[in-house]
Amino acid sequence: MKKKRAMSADRFEQDSMPYRVRVPWRNGDTEEKWTETCAWVIEQFGLPGDRFVCHATLYWMQFEFLDEQDAVFFSLRWS
């Protein structure tokens, strides 16, 4: 049985998701485009917490993955 990772009150322990992919906000982005992106990630990797987490910033949306192959797969599709 796979052991679940413990989460701190506000986020995972630092570096528990070592592979990061940033998708910058771009002129012309629509709400529908980001809804599609987030839906695709959930369809591929499940709900945030086990295989990935994501954070929005002023300049990009950052996705952090536990597995390098997941990060590469995501990067090839969305970066």
Sequence and secondary structure as in RCSB ss.txt:
>XXXX:A:sequence
MKKKRAMSADRFEQDSMPYRVRVPWRNGDTEEKWTETCAWVIEQFGLPGDRFVCHATLYWMQFEFLDEQDAVFFS
LRWS
>XXXX:A:secstr
      B SSSB TTSS EEEEEE  TT  HHHHHHHHHHHHHHH STTSSEEEEE SSEEEEEESSHHHHHHHH
HHH 
